[in-house]
Amino acid sequence: MGYVTRFEVMKVFIDKYEVHQVGASYHTEWWIPSEELEELNSNIVGKIEVIGEYR
């Protein structure tokens, strides 16, 4: 099972990372190193939404 989530992150944090295309032109993501996940979590603004579910 997999999920697609959406959430907002503080610009000052996310601007340190490049956007990567991972399929079609509209499939993009930021690659955050695992050792920086705690910092990412502390920069999330608002709620995390599940927008897709795959079984």
C-alpha distance matrix in Angstrom:
0.0 3.8 7.0 10.6 13.3 17.1 19.9 23.4 25.0 28.7 30.4 32.5 29.5 27.3 30.5 30.6 27.7 27.6 25.2 23.6 22.8 19.6 20.0 22.0 24.5 22.4 19.4 20.7 19.7 21.7 21.3 22.2 23.2 21.4 24.9 25.1 22.0 24.2 26.5 23.7 22.6 26.3 26.6 23.9 25.9 24.9 21.5 18.0 16.5 12.9 13.8 10.7 7.3 5.5 4.4
3.8 0.0 3.8 7.0 9.9 13.6 16.5 20.0 21.5 25.2 26.7 28.9 26.0 23.7 26.8 27.1 24.2 24.1 21.6 20.1 19.5 16.5 17.2 19.1 21.3 19.1 16.1 17.2 16.1 18.1 18.0 19.0 20.3 19.0 22.5 22.3 19.3 21.7 23.6 20.6 19.8 23.4 23.5 20.8 22.7 22.0 18.8 15.1 13.7 10.3 11.1 8.3 5.8 5.0 6.6
7.0 3.8 0.0 3.8 6.3 10.1 13.0 16.6 18.5 22.3 23.9 26.3 23.6 21.4 24.6 25.3 22.6 22.6 20.0 19.1 18.7 16.2 17.0 18.5 20.1 17.5 14.7 15.6 14.4 16.5 17.1 17.9 19.8 18.7 22.0 21.3 18.0 20.3 21.8 18.6 17.6 21.1 20.8 17.8 19.4 18.5 15.3 11.6 10.0 6.7 7.6 5.6 4.6 6.2 8.9
10.6 7.0 3.8 0.0 3.8 7.0 10.4 13.8 15.9 19.7 20.9 23.7 21.2 18.7 21.7 22.7 20.1 19.9 17.0 16.5 16.0 14.0 14.9 15.9 17.1 14.2 11.7 12.4 11.6 13.9 15.2 16.3 18.9 18.4 21.7 20.4 17.4 19.8 20.7 17.1 16.6 19.9 19.0 16.0 17.3 16.6 13.9 10.3 8.5 5.9 5.6 4.8 6.4 8.4 11.8
13.3 9.9 6.3 3.8 0.0 3.8 6.8 10.4 12.7 16.4 18.1 20.8 18.5 16.4 19.6 20.9 18.7 19.0 16.5 16.8 16.9 15.7 17.1 17.9 18.4 15.2 13.1 12.9 11.5 13.1 14.8 15.3 18.1 17.6 20.5 18.7 15.5 17.5 18.1 14.5 13.7 16.7 15.7 12.5 13.6 12.9 10.2 6.6 5.4 4.4 5.5 7.0 9.1 11.8 15.0
17.1 13.6 10.1 7.0 3.8 0.0 3.8 7.1 10.0 13.6 15.1 18.2 16.4 14.2 17.2 19.1 17.3 17.7 15.3 16.3 16.7 16.3 17.7 18.0 17.7 14.3 13.0 12.3 11.0 12.4 14.8 15.2 18.5 18.5 21.0 18.6 15.9 17.5 17.4 13.7 13.2 15.6 13.9 10.5 11.0 10.5 8.6 5.9 5.2 6.5 6.7 9.5 12.3 15.1 18.5
19.9 16.5 13.0 10.4 6.8 3.8 0.0 3.8 6.7 10.3 12.3 15.2 13.6 12.0 15.2 17.2 16.1 17.2 15.4 17.2 18.3 18.4 20.3 20.7 19.9 16.6 15.5 14.0 12.1 12.4 14.8 14.4 17.7 17.8 19.7 16.8 14.2 15.3 14.7 11.2 10.5 12.4 10.4 7.0 7.2 7.3 6.5 4.9 6.4 9.1 10.1 13.1 15.6 18.6 21.7
23.4 20.0 16.6 13.8 10.4 7.1 3.8 0.0 3.8 6.9 8.8 11.9 11.0 9.7 12.6 15.0 14.6 16.0 14.7 17.2 18.7 19.5 21.7 21.9 20.4 17.4 16.7 14.6 12.7 12.3 15.0 14.3 17.8 18.3 19.7 16.4 14.5 15.2 13.7 10.5 10.5 11.4 8.5 5.8 5.3 6.9 8.0 7.9 9.9 12.8 13.6 16.6 19.3 22.1 25.4
25.0 21.5 18.5 15.9 12.7 10.0 6.7 3.8 0.0 3.8 6.2 8.6 7.2 6.6 9.8 11.8 12.0 14.1 13.7 16.5 18.7 19.8 22.5 23.0 21.4 18.9 17.9 15.1 12.6 11.1 13.4 12.1 15.3 16.2 17.0 13.5 12.1 12.7 10.6 7.6 8.6 8.9 5.5 4.5 5.5 8.7 10.4 10.3 12.9 15.6 16.7 19.3 21.7 24.3 27.4
28.7 25.2 22.3 19.7 16.4 13.6 10.3 6.9 3.8 0.0 3.8 5.5 5.5 6.5 8.7 10.9 12.2 14.8 15.1 18.4 20.9 22.5 25.2 25.6 23.6 21.4 20.7 17.7 15.3 13.3 15.4 13.8 16.7 17.8 18.0 14.2 13.7 13.7 10.7 8.9 10.2 9.2 5.4 6.5 6.7 10.4 13.0 13.6 16.3 19.2 20.3 23.0 25.5 28.1 31.2
30.4 26.7 23.9 20.9 18.1 15.1 12.3 8.8 6.2 3.8 0.0 3.8 5.3 5.2 5.8 8.8 10.4 12.5 13.1 16.7 19.3 21.4 24.1 24.3 21.9 20.1 19.8 16.5 14.6 12.5 14.9 13.9 17.0 18.9 19.2 15.4 15.5 16.1 12.9 11.1 13.3 12.5 8.8 10.0 10.2 13.6 16.1 16.4 18.6 21.3 21.7 24.3 27.1 29.3 32.6
32.5 28.9 26.3 23.7 20.8 18.2 15.2 11.9 8.6 5.5 3.8 0.0 3.8 5.9 5.7 7.5 10.3 13.1 14.7 18.3 21.3 23.4 26.4 26.9 24.6 23.1 22.5 19.0 16.7 14.0 15.6 14.1 16.5 18.5 18.0 14.3 15.2 15.4 11.7 11.0 13.6 12.2 9.0 11.4 12.1 15.9 18.5 18.9 21.5 24.1 24.9 27.4 29.8 32.0 35.1
29.5 26.0 23.6 21.2 18.5 16.4 13.6 11.0 7.2 5.5 5.3 3.8 0.0 3.8 5.6 6.1 8.2 11.6 13.2 16.4 19.6 21.3 24.5 25.5 23.5 22.0 20.9 17.3 14.5 11.4 12.5 10.5 12.9 14.7 14.3 10.5 11.4 11.9 8.4 7.5 10.5 9.8 6.9 9.5 11.4 15.1 17.2 17.0 19.8 22.1 23.1 25.3 27.4 29.4 32.3
27.3 23.7 21.4 18.7 16.4 14.2 12.0 9.7 6.6 6.5 5.2 5.9 3.8 0.0 3.8 5.3 5.8 8.5 9.5 12.8 15.9 17.7 20.8 21.7 19.7 18.3 17.1 13.6 11.0 8.1 9.9 8.9 12.1 14.3 14.8 11.3 11.8 13.3 10.5 8.3 11.4 11.8 8.7 10.0 11.9 15.3 16.8 16.0 18.3 20.2 20.8 22.7 25.0 26.8 29.9
30.5 26.8 24.6 21.7 19.6 17.2 15.2 12.6 9.8 8.7 5.8 5.7 5.6 3.8 0.0 3.8 5.4 7.6 9.4 13.0 16.1 18.6 21.6 22.2 19.8 18.8 18.2 14.6 12.6 9.8 11.7 11.3 14.1 16.9 17.2 13.9 15.0 16.6 13.4 11.8 15.1 15.1 11.9 13.5 14.9 18.3 20.1 19.5 21.6 23.5 23.7 25.6 28.0 29.7 32.9
30.6 27.1 25.3 22.7 20.9 19.1 17.2 15.0 11.8 10.9 8.8 7.5 6.1 5.3 3.8 0.0 3.8 7.0 10.0 13.0 16.6 18.8 22.1 23.3 21.2 20.7 19.5 15.7 13.3 9.9 10.5 9.5 11.6 14.7 14.5 11.6 13.6 15.2 12.2 11.3 15.0 15.1 12.6 14.8 16.9 20.4 22.0 21.1 23.4 25.0 25.5 27.0 29.1 30.4 33.4
27.7 24.2 22.6 20.1 18.7 17.3 16.1 14.6 12.0 12.2 10.4 10.3 8.2 5.8 5.4 3.8 0.0 3.8 6.7 9.3 13.0 15.0 18.4 19.8 18.0 17.6 16.1 12.3 9.9 6.5 7.1 7.3 9.8 13.2 14.0 11.4 12.9 15.4 13.1 11.4 15.0 16.1 13.7 15.0 17.4 20.6 21.6 20.0 21.9 23.0 23.2 24.4 26.4 27.4 30.3
27.6 24.1 22.6 19.9 19.0 17.7 17.2 16.0 14.1 14.8 12.5 13.1 11.6 8.5 7.6 7.0 3.8 0.0 3.8 6.3 9.9 12.4 15.6 16.8 14.8 15.0 13.7 10.1 8.6 6.2 7.4 9.3 11.9 15.4 16.8 14.6 15.8 18.7 16.6 14.5 17.9 19.3 16.8 17.5 19.6 22.5 23.2 21.4 22.7 23.4 23.1 23.9 26.0 26.7 29.8
25.2 21.6 20.0 17.0 16.5 15.3 15.4 14.7 13.7 15.1 13.1 14.7 13.2 9.5 9.4 10.0 6.7 3.8 0.0 3.8 6.8 9.5 12.4 13.3 11.3 11.2 10.0 6.3 5.6 4.9 7.4 10.2 13.3 16.3 18.4 16.3 16.6 19.6 18.0 15.2 18.1 20.0 17.3 17.2 19.0 21.4 21.7 19.6 20.4 20.8 20.0 20.8 23.1 23.8 27.0
23.6 20.1 19.1 16.5 16.8 16.3 17.2 17.2 16.5 18.4 16.7 18.3 16.4 12.8 13.0 13.0 9.3 6.3 3.8 0.0 3.8 6.2 9.3 11.0 9.8 10.4 8.4 5.4 5.4 6.1 7.4 11.0 13.6 16.4 18.9 17.5 17.7 21.1 20.0 17.2 19.9 22.3 20.0 19.6 21.7 23.8 23.6 21.0 21.3 21.1 20.1 20.2 22.1 22.2 25.2
22.8 19.5 18.7 16.0 16.9 16.7 18.3 18.7 18.7 20.9 19.3 21.3 19.6 15.9 16.1 16.6 13.0 9.9 6.8 3.8 0.0 3.8 5.9 7.2 6.4 7.6 5.8 4.5 6.7 9.0 10.5 14.2 16.8 19.3 22.1 20.8 20.6 24.0 23.2 20.1 22.5 25.0 22.7 21.8 23.6 25.2 24.6 21.9 21.6 20.9 19.3 19.0 21.0 20.8 23.9
19.6 16.5 16.2 14.0 15.7 16.3 18.4 19.5 19.8 22.5 21.4 23.4 21.3 17.7 18.6 18.8 15.0 12.4 9.5 6.2 3.8 0.0 3.8 6.8 7.9 8.7 5.5 5.7 7.2 9.9 10.7 14.3 16.5 18.4 21.7 20.9 20.2 23.8 23.5 20.4 22.4 25.4 23.5 22.3 24.3 25.6 24.5 21.3 20.8 19.5 18.0 17.0 18.4 17.8 20.6
20.0 17.2 17.0 14.9 17.1 17.7 20.3 21.7 22.5 25.2 24.1 26.4 24.5 20.8 21.6 22.1 18.4 15.6 12.4 9.3 5.9 3.8 0.0 3.8 6.5 7.7 5.5 7.6 10.2 13.3 14.4 18.0 20.3 22.0 25.4 24.5 23.6 27.2 27.0 23.7 25.5 28.5 26.5 25.0 26.7 27.6 26.3 23.1 22.0 20.3 18.3 16.9 18.4 17.4 20.2
22.0 19.1 18.5 15.9 17.9 18.0 20.7 21.9 23.0 25.6 24.3 26.9 25.5 21.7 22.2 23.3 19.8 16.8 13.3 11.0 7.2 6.8 3.8 0.0 3.8 5.4 5.3 8.2 11.6 15.0 16.8 20.4 23.0 24.9 28.1 26.9 25.9 29.3 28.8 25.4 27.1 29.9 27.5 25.9 27.1 27.8 26.6 23.7 22.2 20.8 18.2 17.2 19.2 18.6 21.7
24.5 21.3 20.1 17.1 18.4 17.7 19.9 20.4 21.4 23.6 21.9 24.6 23.5 19.7 19.8 21.2 18.0 14.8 11.3 9.8 6.4 7.9 6.5 3.8 0.0 3.8 5.5 7.2 10.9 13.9 16.3 19.8 22.7 25.0 27.9 26.3 25.6 28.9 27.9 24.5 26.5 28.9 26.2 24.7 25.7 26.7 26.0 23.5 22.3 21.5 19.0 18.7 21.2 21.1 24.4
22.4 19.1 17.5 14.2 15.2 14.3 16.6 17.4 18.9 21.4 20.1 23.1 22.0 18.3 18.8 20.7 17.6 15.0 11.2 10.4 7.6 8.7 7.7 5.4 3.8 0.0 3.8 5.9 9.5 12.9 15.7 18.9 22.1 24.0 27.0 25.1 24.0 27.0 26.1 22.5 24.1 26.5 23.8 22.0 22.7 23.4 22.6 20.2 18.7 18.1 15.4 15.5 18.3 18.8 22.4
19.4 16.1 14.7 11.7 13.1 13.0 15.5 16.7 17.9 20.7 19.8 22.5 20.9 17.1 18.2 19.5 16.1 13.7 10.0 8.4 5.8 5.5 5.5 5.3 5.5 3.8 0.0 3.8 7.0 10.6 12.9 16.1 19.2 20.8 24.0 22.5 21.2 24.5 23.9 20.4 21.9 24.7 22.4 20.6 21.8 22.6 21.5 18.6 17.5 16.4 14.3 13.8 16.2 16.4 19.8
20.7 17.2 15.6 12.4 12.9 12.3 14.0 14.6 15.1 17.7 16.5 19.0 17.3 13.6 14.6 15.7 12.3 10.1 6.3 5.4 4.5 5.7 7.6 8.2 7.2 5.9 3.8 0.0 3.8 7.1 9.8 13.0 16.2 18.3 21.2 19.4 18.5 21.7 20.8 17.4 19.4 21.9 19.5 18.2 19.7 21.0 20.4 17.7 17.3 16.9 15.3 15.5 17.9 18.4 21.8
19.7 16.1 14.4 11.6 11.5 11.0 12.1 12.7 12.6 15.3 14.6 16.7 14.5 11.0 12.6 13.3 9.9 8.6 5.6 5.4 6.7 7.2 10.2 11.6 10.9 9.5 7.0 3.8 0.0 3.8 6.5 9.4 12.7 14.6 17.5 15.6 14.7 18.0 17.2 13.8 15.9 18.6 16.4 15.3 17.3 19.0 18.4 15.6 15.9 15.8 15.1 15.5 17.6 18.3 21.5
21.7 18.1 16.5 13.9 13.1 12.4 12.4 12.3 11.1 13.3 12.5 14.0 11.4 8.1 9.8 9.9 6.5 6.2 4.9 6.1 9.0 9.9 13.3 15.0 13.9 12.9 10.6 7.1 3.8 0.0 3.8 6.2 9.7 12.1 14.5 12.4 12.1 15.3 14.2 11.2 13.9 16.2 14.1 13.8 16.2 18.5 18.4 16.0 17.2 17.6 17.5 18.2 20.1 21.0 24.0
21.3 18.0 17.1 15.2 14.8 14.8 14.8 15.0 13.4 15.4 14.9 15.6 12.5 9.9 11.7 10.5 7.1 7.4 7.4 7.4 10.5 10.7 14.4 16.8 16.3 15.7 12.9 9.8 6.5 3.8 0.0 3.8 6.5 9.1 11.7 10.4 10.5 14.1 13.5 11.1 13.9 16.5 15.1 15.2 18.2 20.6 20.3 17.7 19.1 19.2 19.6 19.8 21.1 21.5 24.1
22.2 19.0 17.9 16.3 15.3 15.2 14.4 14.3 12.1 13.8 13.9 14.1 10.5 8.9 11.3 9.5 7.3 9.3 10.2 11.0 14.2 14.3 18.0 20.4 19.8 18.9 16.1 13.0 9.4 6.2 3.8 0.0 3.8 6.3 8.4 6.6 7.0 10.5 9.9 7.9 11.0 13.4 12.5 13.2 16.6 19.2 19.2 16.9 19.0 19.4 20.5 21.1 22.2 23.0 25.4
23.2 20.3 19.8 18.9 18.1 18.5 17.7 17.8 15.3 16.7 17.0 16.5 12.9 12.1 14.1 11.6 9.8 11.9 13.3 13.6 16.8 16.5 20.3 23.0 22.7 22.1 19.2 16.2 12.7 9.7 6.5 3.8 0.0 3.8 5.5 5.5 7.0 10.3 10.4 9.7 12.4 14.7 14.6 15.8 19.4 22.0 21.9 19.6 21.8 22.1 23.4 23.7 24.3 24.7 26.7
21.4 19.0 18.7 18.4 17.6 18.5 17.8 18.3 16.2 17.8 18.9 18.5 14.7 14.3 16.9 14.7 13.2 15.4 16.3 16.4 19.3 18.4 22.0 24.9 25.0 24.0 20.8 18.3 14.6 12.1 9.1 6.3 3.8 0.0 3.8 5.3 5.3 8.5 10.0 9.6 11.3 13.9 14.7 15.6 19.3 21.5 21.0 18.7 21.1 21.1 23.0 23.1 23.2 23.7 25.3
24.9 22.5 22.0 21.7 20.5 21.0 19.7 19.7 17.0 18.0 19.2 18.0 14.3 14.8 17.2 14.5 14.0 16.8 18.4 18.9 22.1 21.7 25.4 28.1 27.9 27.0 24.0 21.2 17.5 14.5 11.7 8.4 5.5 3.8 0.0 3.8 5.8 7.4 8.7 9.8 11.5 13.2 14.5 16.2 19.9 22.4 22.4 20.6 23.4 23.9 26.0 26.4 26.6 27.3 28.8
25.1 22.3 21.3 20.4 18.7 18.6 16.8 16.4 13.5 14.2 15.4 14.3 10.5 11.3 13.9 11.6 11.4 14.6 16.3 17.5 20.8 20.9 24.5 26.9 26.3 25.1 22.5 19.4 15.6 12.4 10.4 6.6 5.5 5.3 3.8 0.0 3.8 5.6 5.4 6.3 8.8 10.2 10.9 12.9 16.5 19.3 19.7 18.2 21.2 22.2 24.2 25.0 25.8 26.9 28.9
22.0 19.3 18.0 17.4 15.5 15.9 14.2 14.5 12.1 13.7 15.5 15.2 11.4 11.8 15.0 13.6 12.9 15.8 16.6 17.7 20.6 20.2 23.6 25.9 25.6 24.0 21.2 18.5 14.7 12.1 10.5 7.0 7.0 5.3 5.8 3.8 0.0 3.8 5.4 4.8 6.1 8.6 9.8 10.7 14.5 16.8 16.7 14.9 17.9 18.8 21.1 21.9 22.5 23.8 25.8
24.2 21.7 20.3 19.8 17.5 17.5 15.3 15.2 12.7 13.7 16.1 15.4 11.9 13.3 16.6 15.2 15.4 18.7 19.6 21.1 24.0 23.8 27.2 29.3 28.9 27.0 24.5 21.7 18.0 15.3 14.1 10.5 10.3 8.5 7.4 5.6 3.8 0.0 3.8 5.4 5.1 6.4 8.8 10.3 13.9 16.1 16.4 15.4 18.8 20.2 22.8 24.0 24.6 26.2 28.1
26.5 23.6 21.8 20.7 18.1 17.4 14.7 13.7 10.6 10.7 12.9 11.7 8.4 10.5 13.4 12.2 13.1 16.6 18.0 20.0 23.2 23.5 27.0 28.8 27.9 26.1 23.9 20.8 17.2 14.2 13.5 9.9 10.4 10.0 8.7 5.4 5.4 3.8 0.0 3.8 5.4 5.1 6.4 9.1 12.4 15.4 16.4 15.8 19.3 21.1 23.4 25.0 26.1 27.9 30.1
23.7 20.6 18.6 17.1 14.5 13.7 11.2 10.5 7.6 8.9 11.1 11.0 7.5 8.3 11.8 11.3 11.4 14.5 15.2 17.2 20.1 20.4 23.7 25.4 24.5 22.5 20.4 17.4 13.8 11.2 11.1 7.9 9.7 9.6 9.8 6.3 4.8 5.4 3.8 0.0 3.8 5.4 5.2 6.6 10.3 13.1 13.8 12.8 16.0 17.8 19.8 21.4 22.8 24.6 27.1
22.6 19.8 17.6 16.6 13.7 13.2 10.5 10.5 8.6 10.2 13.3 13.6 10.5 11.4 15.1 15.0 15.0 17.9 18.1 19.9 22.5 22.4 25.5 27.1 26.5 24.1 21.9 19.4 15.9 13.9 13.9 11.0 12.4 11.3 11.5 8.8 6.1 5.1 5.4 3.8 0.0 3.8 5.4 5.5 9.1 11.1 11.4 10.7 14.3 16.1 18.7 20.5 21.6 23.8 26.0
26.3 23.4 21.1 19.9 16.7 15.6 12.4 11.4 8.9 9.2 12.5 12.2 9.8 11.8 15.1 15.1 16.1 19.3 20.0 22.3 25.0 25.4 28.5 29.9 28.9 26.5 24.7 21.9 18.6 16.2 16.5 13.4 14.7 13.9 13.2 10.2 8.6 6.4 5.1 5.4 3.8 0.0 3.8 5.7 8.4 11.0 12.4 12.7 16.5 18.9 21.4 23.6 24.9 27.3 29.6
26.6 23.5 20.8 19.0 15.7 13.9 10.4 8.5 5.5 5.4 8.8 9.0 6.9 8.7 11.9 12.6 13.7 16.8 17.3 20.0 22.7 23.5 26.5 27.5 26.2 23.8 22.4 19.5 16.4 14.1 15.1 12.5 14.6 14.7 14.5 10.9 9.8 8.8 6.4 5.2 5.4 3.8 0.0 3.8 6.3 9.7 11.7 12.1 15.6 18.3 20.2 22.7 24.5 26.9 29.6
23.9 20.8 17.8 16.0 12.5 10.5 7.0 5.8 4.5 6.5 10.0 11.4 9.5 10.0 13.5 14.8 15.0 17.5 17.2 19.6 21.8 22.3 25.0 25.9 24.7 22.0 20.6 18.2 15.3 13.8 15.2 13.2 15.8 15.6 16.2 12.9 10.7 10.3 9.1 6.6 5.5 5.7 3.8 0.0 3.8 6.6 8.0 8.4 11.8 14.7 16.7 19.3 21.2 23.9 26.6
25.9 22.7 19.4 17.3 13.6 11.0 7.2 5.3 5.5 6.7 10.2 12.1 11.4 11.9 14.9 16.9 17.4 19.6 19.0 21.7 23.6 24.3 26.7 27.1 25.7 22.7 21.8 19.7 17.3 16.2 18.2 16.6 19.4 19.3 19.9 16.5 14.5 13.9 12.4 10.3 9.1 8.4 6.3 3.8 0.0 3.8 6.8 8.6 11.6 15.1 16.8 19.9 22.2 25.3 28.2
24.9 22.0 18.5 16.6 12.9 10.5 7.3 6.9 8.7 10.4 13.6 15.9 15.1 15.3 18.3 20.4 20.6 22.5 21.4 23.8 25.2 25.6 27.6 27.8 26.7 23.4 22.6 21.0 19.0 18.5 20.6 19.2 22.0 21.5 22.4 19.3 16.8 16.1 15.4 13.1 11.1 11.0 9.7 6.6 3.8 0.0 3.8 6.9 9.5 13.2 15.1 18.5 20.7 24.1 26.8
21.5 18.8 15.3 13.9 10.2 8.6 6.5 8.0 10.4 13.0 16.1 18.5 17.2 16.8 20.1 22.0 21.6 23.2 21.7 23.6 24.6 24.5 26.3 26.6 26.0 22.6 21.5 20.4 18.4 18.4 20.3 19.2 21.9 21.0 22.4 19.7 16.7 16.4 16.4 13.8 11.4 12.4 11.7 8.0 6.8 3.8 0.0 3.8 6.2 9.8 12.2 15.4 17.3 20.8 23.4
18.0 15.1 11.6 10.3 6.6 5.9 4.9 7.9 10.3 13.6 16.4 18.9 17.0 16.0 19.5 21.1 20.0 21.4 19.6 21.0 21.9 21.3 23.1 23.7 23.5 20.2 18.6 17.7 15.6 16.0 17.7 16.9 19.6 18.7 20.6 18.2 14.9 15.4 15.8 12.8 10.7 12.7 12.1 8.4 8.6 6.9 3.8 0.0 3.8 6.8 9.5 12.2 14.0 17.3 20.0
16.5 13.7 10.0 8.5 5.4 5.2 6.4 9.9 12.9 16.3 18.6 21.5 19.8 18.3 21.6 23.4 21.9 22.7 20.4 21.3 21.6 20.8 22.0 22.2 22.3 18.7 17.5 17.3 15.9 17.2 19.1 19.0 21.8 21.1 23.4 21.2 17.9 18.8 19.3 16.0 14.3 16.5 15.6 11.8 11.6 9.5 6.2 3.8 0.0 3.8 6.0 9.2 11.3 14.9 17.7
12.9 10.3 6.7 5.9 4.4 6.5 9.1 12.8 15.6 19.2 21.3 24.1 22.1 20.2 23.5 25.0 23.0 23.4 20.8 21.1 20.9 19.5 20.3 20.8 21.5 18.1 16.4 16.9 15.8 17.6 19.2 19.4 22.1 21.1 23.9 22.2 18.8 20.2 21.1 17.8 16.1 18.9 18.3 14.7 15.1 13.2 9.8 6.8 3.8 0.0 3.8 5.8 7.5 11.1 13.9
13.8 11.1 7.6 5.6 5.5 6.7 10.1 13.6 16.7 20.3 21.7 24.9 23.1 20.8 23.7 25.5 23.2 23.1 20.0 20.1 19.3 18.0 18.3 18.2 19.0 15.4 14.3 15.3 15.1 17.5 19.6 20.5 23.4 23.0 26.0 24.2 21.1 22.8 23.4 19.8 18.7 21.4 20.2 16.7 16.8 15.1 12.2 9.5 6.0 3.8 0.0 3.8 7.1 10.5 13.8
10.7 8.3 5.6 4.8 7.0 9.5 13.1 16.6 19.3 23.0 24.3 27.4 25.3 22.7 25.6 27.0 24.4 23.9 20.8 20.2 19.0 17.0 16.9 17.2 18.7 15.5 13.8 15.5 15.5 18.2 19.8 21.1 23.7 23.1 26.4 25.0 21.9 24.0 25.0 21.4 20.5 23.6 22.7 19.3 19.9 18.5 15.4 12.2 9.2 5.8 3.8 0.0 3.8 6.8 10.3
7.3 5.8 4.6 6.4 9.1 12.3 15.6 19.3 21.7 25.5 27.1 29.8 27.4 25.0 28.0 29.1 26.4 26.0 23.1 22.1 21.0 18.4 18.4 19.2 21.2 18.3 16.2 17.9 17.6 20.1 21.1 22.2 24.3 23.2 26.6 25.8 22.5 24.6 26.1 22.8 21.6 24.9 24.5 21.2 22.2 20.7 17.3 14.0 11.3 7.5 7.1 3.8 0.0 3.8 6.7
5.5 5.0 6.2 8.4 11.8 15.1 18.6 22.1 24.3 28.1 29.3 32.0 29.4 26.8 29.7 30.4 27.4 26.7 23.8 22.2 20.8 17.8 17.4 18.6 21.1 18.8 16.4 18.4 18.3 21.0 21.5 23.0 24.7 23.7 27.3 26.9 23.8 26.2 27.9 24.6 23.8 27.3 26.9 23.9 25.3 24.1 20.8 17.3 14.9 11.1 10.5 6.8 3.8 0.0 3.8
4.4 6.6 8.9 11.8 15.0 18.5 21.7 25.4 27.4 31.2 32.6 35.1 32.3 29.9 32.9 33.4 30.3 29.8 27.0 25.2 23.9 20.6 20.2 21.7 24.4 22.4 19.8 21.8 21.5 24.0 24.1 25.4 26.7 25.3 28.8 28.9 25.8 28.1 30.1 27.1 26.0 29.6 29.6 26.6 28.2 26.8 23.4 20.0 17.7 13.9 13.8 10.3 6.7 3.8 0.0
